[in-house]
């Protein structure tokens, strides 16, 4: 019975202390929220913990909130909690480097200079990505770093696939422009 209920009806039941309403919302959004959260945390276990805590907060605040759209509320809260987590952790976003690459550093004839140059390039690109507007950065990282397809990004963020494509195009275009500008600055120095 609960599976057919809309989010709005489930929120109404939640306010009336119905734990099955919370369980239904949990089952409906948990996996998507964990995947979304992991884009920010780069740690699926941390994402699961963040989302579990989020649902506890929803239960604890069920009488005090005036949530109109639970899906938006959950995803915005998950994003904010994930950002808070990463800021507290203070780990740089250096997860682009492949662990298997690190394990076999010198097997392909790489020199320490080449490896350092490559790391500097990756680090520079990540710094440029961090300067993109939040939505562009979010979609670019989800698409290019985490290899999430456009339809899944659309579903996670609650936007159309066309918006995902347009935003991705804009972010790549802007990143190319910034890379070109930084290359021109280095060559003029």
N, C-alpha and C positions, 0 to 999 in steps of 0.2 A: 504494500500500500504506500509506504513512504517513498519508494523509488519514483513513483509517478508524480509526486508533489512538486510544485514549483519552489524555487529558492525562497520566494516571499512567504509562502505558506509554512515552509520549514522554519523560517525566522520567527514567525508568529508562534509556532509550537515550541521553539527554543525558549522564547520569552516566558512560556508557561511551564518551564522546567522539564521539557520532554527530552530525555537523553537520546532517544532514537532519532530525533531530528538532527542533533549534533552528529551522531554516527552516520547518518545518511549524507550530510554535508561533507563530513570527513572522507567517506568512501567516494563521493562524487569528485572531490577536488584534490585529494592528498597527492596522488601521483603527479598530476600536472604541476602542483605547487612545488613539490620537491625538485622536479626537473627545472622549473623556472628559477628556483632559489639556488640550485647548484650552478647555474650560469654565473652567478655572482660569487659564490663561496668557493667554487672549484673543488668542493668536497661534498659528496653526496650524503655521507653520514651526518655532517654538520647541517646540511639542508634538511634532512629528515628530523633532526632535533629541533631546528628552528620552527618547522611547520607543526610539529607536535606541540611545542610551546604556544604557537599562535592559536591552535584550536583550544588549548586550555584557557588562554586569555578570552577567547570568544565565549566559552562556557562561563567563566568567572564574571564576565561583563554582560551577560545576556539580558539583565534587567535595566542596565544603565545606557545601553546603546540605542541609537536611532539609525541603524544600518538600513539603507534603502536598497543597495545592490550588494549582496554578500560576495559575489564573485569578484567584483571590482575591489571591494574592501579587502578580501583575502589576498589578492595579487599585489595590491599596493602595500599592504602591511608586510607581506613576504619580501617584497623588494626592499622596503625600508629596514626590516630586521636583518636582511642579508648584507646590506650596505653597512649597517652598524657592526655586524659580525666581522666583516672584512677590515673595517677601520680599527676595530679593537685588536684584531689579529696582526695587522700591519705587515702582512706578507706582500711583497711586490707581485704584480701580475706577470710572473715569468713562466707561466705554465705552457707557453707555446713550445718550449724546447721538449723534444721527445726524450723520454727516459732511455729508450733503447739507443738513441743517438749518443747520449752521455756515456753509456756503457761501452761503446765501441768508438771512442773519439778518434783514435789514431789509425784505425784499420783502413780508412780510405785515403791515407796519405796526407791528411790534414796536418798543418803545422799549428803550434800554439798561437801564432799570429793570426792565422785564418780563423781559428776558433774564437779568439777574442774579438776579431772584427765582426764575425757573424753574430756574436752575443751583443755587441754594441749596436749593430743594426737592428736586431730584434728589440732590444731595450729602447732604442730611439723610436721605432715604429709604435711600440706600446705607449710611449709617452705622447706621441702624436694622437693615437687613438683616444687616449684619456682626455684630450682637448676637444674632441667632437661633442656636439650636443648630446645630452643624455640618451634620448631615444635612438639617435643614429648609432651611438657607441654600443648600446644594448643590442640592437638588431645585428650590427656588424659582428660583435663577439659571438652572439648566438649562432649566426650563420657560418662564419669563417673559422672560428676557433673551436666551437663546440659541435659544429657540423649538424645543426638542427635544421631540418628542411623548412622551407618558407610556409607551408601549410601548418606545420606544428608551431612555428613562431607566431603565426596569425592566431592560432587557437589559444596559445599561452597568454599573449598580450591582449587578446580581445579586439583585434583590428583586422581589417580585410587583407587578403593576400596581396592585393594590388598596392595597398599602403606599405606592406612589408617590402615589396619589390622596389617601390619608389624610394623609400627611406634607405634601403640598402644601396641603391644606385647613387643616391645623394651622398651617402657616407663614403663610398668608395671614390667617388669623384672628388670629394673634399680631401680625403686622405692622399690621393694622388697629387692634388694641388699642393698640399702641405709638404709632401715628400720632395716635389720638384723645387719648391721654394727653399727647403732646407738644403738641398743639393746645390742650388745656385748660390746660397749664402756661403757654403763651404768652399766652392770653387772660386768665389770672389775674394776669399780671405787670404 
